[in-house]
């Protein structure tokens, strides 16, 4: 396939070559692009201990934010010291969670509600099976990948929320996706854990906290249930108040005309 030269978001890192089974990789060409792309080598370094200053300049020239924070995301994640980690089932998110929290013992729970949210994942019928970047691997294939990439701390990765082997549905109604995210937020508010890390995608966060996130950006907030609306962002009967954001996160009181596409 013709990949855009120099763009780390379009390059499958060799470190994750065994993440996708051979039969899954064989379907990329028919799908019209790399399905469920893995982290690039640069992406894995950004999620880990960060990239050099020279690479920061190189990556920033490709797209602002690709360089990530100085020192990487791992130290930020470990300082947060989560009791529970939630991740989108898409490979780039779950791999990011693996790298950031490799040395944390907290379990990673894979939640389909945190996958990409788009109005039309078929792009007007161009991709009947869904846009390649939105297509997730079957649960059995993902389980094999997780088993082949154990976390050094021995923390578990729970795929129990993927109730079917083929869990991805490109024709899932947009309203249903939003409702599932609301239900997840309500479920989170009832958890006993106090420090919960979430690894997901920009459109999900835009819908949830009404803020714009770029690559490798993060925020820390407090989640409330049945709380009166203040300066936070509401989803269903929950409210998330952001208390700290990395450089580049743009908070918005309201995002008008959100196409989520």
C-alpha positions in Angstrom: 0.0 0.0 0.0 1.1 3.6 -0.7 1.8 5.2 2.7 2.5 8.9 3.0 6.3 9.2 3.4 7.4 10.5 6.7 4.0 10.5 8.4 4.3 8.4 11.6 0.6 8.0 11.9 0.6 6.0 8.7 3.5 3.7 9.4 3.0 0.4 11.3 5.9 0.0 13.7 8.0 -3.1 13.5 7.8 -3.5 17.3 4.1 -4.2 16.9 4.3 -6.3 13.8 3.2 -9.4 15.6 0.2 -7.6 17.2 -1.9 -8.2 14.1 -2.4 -11.8 12.9 -1.3 -12.5 9.4 -4.8 -13.2 8.2 -5.9 -9.8 9.5 -3.0 -8.0 7.8 -3.9 -9.8 4.6 -7.3 -8.0 4.5 -5.8 -4.5 4.5 -5.6 -4.1 0.8 -9.1 -5.2 0.2 -10.3 -2.8 2.9 -8.6 0.1 1.1 -6.1 0.9 3.8 -4.4 -0.3 7.0 -7.2 -1.6 9.3 -6.9 -0.8 13.0 -3.4 0.7 12.6 -0.7 0.1 15.2 1.5 2.7 16.9 4.4 3.9 14.9 7.9 3.7 16.3 7.7 7.4 17.1 4.3 7.0 18.6 5.6 4.3 21.0 8.5 6.5 22.0 6.1 9.4 22.7 4.0 7.2 24.9 7.1 5.9 26.6 10.0 8.1 27.7 9.7 10.7 24.9 11.7 11.6 21.9 14.9 13.6 21.5 14.9 17.3 20.8 15.9 16.7 17.2 13.0 14.3 16.8 10.6 16.8 18.5 11.5 19.3 15.8 11.0 16.7 13.0 7.7 15.5 14.4 6.3 18.9 15.1 7.0 19.9 11.5 4.8 17.0 10.3 2.0 18.0 12.6 2.0 20.0 15.8 1.6 17.8 18.8 3.1 14.6 17.3 6.2 15.2 19.4 4.3 14.8 22.7 5.4 16.2 26.0 9.0 16.3 27.0 9.9 13.2 28.9 7.0 11.3 27.3 3.7 10.2 28.7 4.9 7.2 30.8 6.2 9.4 33.7 2.9 11.3 33.7 0.9 8.1 33.8 3.0 6.6 36.5 2.9 9.8 38.7 -0.9 9.6 38.4 -0.7 6.1 39.7 -4.1 4.8 38.5 -6.1 2.1 40.3 -8.0 1.3 37.0 -7.2 1.9 33.4 -9.8 2.0 30.6 -8.9 1.9 27.0 -10.5 1.9 23.6 -10.3 -1.5 21.9 -8.6 0.0 18.8 -4.9 -1.0 18.6 -3.3 2.4 18.7 -5.1 3.2 22.0 -4.6 -0.1 23.7 -0.9 -0.1 22.7 -0.6 3.4 24.1 -2.1 2.2 27.3 0.4 -0.7 27.3 3.4 1.6 26.9 2.3 4.3 29.4 1.2 1.9 32.1 3.6 -1.0 31.4 5.0 -0.8 34.9 1.6 -0.3 36.6 -0.2 -3.2 38.2 -3.7 -1.7 37.7 -5.8 -3.7 35.3 -6.5 -2.4 31.8 -10.2 -2.8 31.0 -11.0 -2.5 27.2 -14.3 -0.7 26.7 -16.0 -0.6 23.2 -17.7 2.7 24.2 -14.3 4.4 24.0 -13.7 3.5 20.3 -13.7 6.2 17.6 -17.0 8.1 17.3 -17.9 9.3 13.8 -21.2 10.2 12.2 -20.6 7.9 9.2 -18.0 5.3 9.5 -18.6 4.1 6.0 -17.9 7.5 4.5 -21.0 7.5 2.4 -20.7 3.9 1.5 -17.1 4.1 0.2 -16.1 1.7 3.0 -19.0 -0.8 3.5 -17.0 -2.5 6.3 -16.1 0.8 7.9 -13.2 3.1 7.4 -9.9 1.1 7.9 -8.8 3.2 10.8 -12.0 2.6 12.6 -12.2 -1.2 12.1 -11.2 -3.1 15.2 -9.7 -6.5 15.3 -12.0 -9.4 16.4 -11.9 -10.1 20.1 -10.1 -13.4 19.6 -7.4 -11.8 17.5 -7.0 -9.0 20.0 -6.8 -11.5 22.9 -3.9 -13.2 21.1 -2.2 -9.9 20.6 -2.6 -9.0 24.3 -1.2 -12.4 25.3 1.8 -11.9 23.1 2.5 -8.5 24.7 2.4 -8.9 28.5 2.9 -5.9 30.6 6.1 -6.0 32.6 4.3 -5.4 35.9 2.0 -8.3 35.2 -1.1 -6.2 35.1 -4.2 -7.9 33.6 -5.9 -6.8 30.4 -9.6 -7.5 30.5 -11.5 -7.9 27.2 -14.7 -8.9 28.9 -16.7 -5.9 27.7 -16.3 -7.1 24.1 -19.3 -9.4 24.3 -19.0 -10.7 20.8 -16.0 -11.8 18.7 -16.9 -9.4 15.9 -17.8 -6.4 18.1 -17.3 -3.6 15.5 -20.3 -2.5 13.6 -19.7 0.3 11.0 -23.5 0.9 10.8 -24.0 1.5 14.5 -26.3 4.6 14.9 -24.5 7.7 16.0 -27.1 8.3 18.8 -26.4 4.8 20.1 -22.6 5.5 20.3 -23.3 8.6 22.3 -25.7 6.8 24.6 -23.1 4.1 25.2 -20.6 6.8 26.2 -23.1 8.3 28.6 -23.7 4.9 30.1 -19.9 4.4 30.5 -19.6 7.8 32.3 -22.4 6.8 34.7 -20.7 3.5 35.3 -17.4 5.2 36.0 -19.1 7.4 38.6 -20.1 4.4 40.6 -16.7 2.7 40.7 -14.9 2.4 44.0 -11.6 3.3 42.4 -10.6 7.0 42.8 -7.9 7.3 40.2 -9.0 6.1 36.8 -7.0 6.6 33.6 -8.7 6.6 30.2 -6.9 6.2 26.9 -9.2 7.0 23.9 -9.5 9.2 20.8 -9.9 12.9 20.2 -13.5 12.8 18.9 -14.6 10.8 22.0 -13.0 13.4 24.3 -14.5 16.3 22.3 -18.0 14.7 22.7 -17.4 14.0 26.4 -15.6 17.0 27.8 -16.2 19.5 25.1 -12.5 20.2 24.6 -10.2 19.6 21.7 -7.3 17.2 22.2 -4.4 16.6 19.8 -2.0 13.7 19.6 -0.5 12.7 23.0 -2.3 15.4 24.9 -3.9 14.7 28.2 -6.1 16.2 31.0 -6.8 15.4 34.6 -10.3 15.9 36.0 -12.9 15.0 38.6 -16.0 13.1 37.8 -19.3 13.8 39.6 -22.7 12.1 39.3 -26.0 14.0 39.6 -24.1 17.2 40.3 -25.3 20.7 39.3 -23.7 22.1 36.2 -20.9 24.5 36.9 -17.8 25.0 34.8 -17.4 21.4 33.9 -18.8 19.4 31.0 -21.9 17.2 31.3 -22.5 13.8 29.7 -25.8 12.2 30.8 -26.2 12.6 34.5 -22.4 13.0 35.1 -20.2 16.0 35.1 -16.4 16.0 34.4 -14.5 19.0 35.7 -11.1 19.4 34.1 -8.5 20.5 36.7 -5.3 20.2 34.7 -4.6 20.1 30.9 -1.5 19.6 28.9 -0.4 22.4 26.5 -2.5 22.4 23.4 -5.8 21.2 24.9 -8.4 23.7 24.0 -11.3 23.9 26.4 -14.6 25.1 25.0 -17.9 25.9 26.8 -19.8 24.6 23.8 -18.7 23.2 20.4 -21.2 24.3 17.8 -21.8 22.2 14.7 -19.9 19.2 15.9 -19.8 16.8 12.9 -17.8 14.2 14.9 -16.5 13.1 11.5 
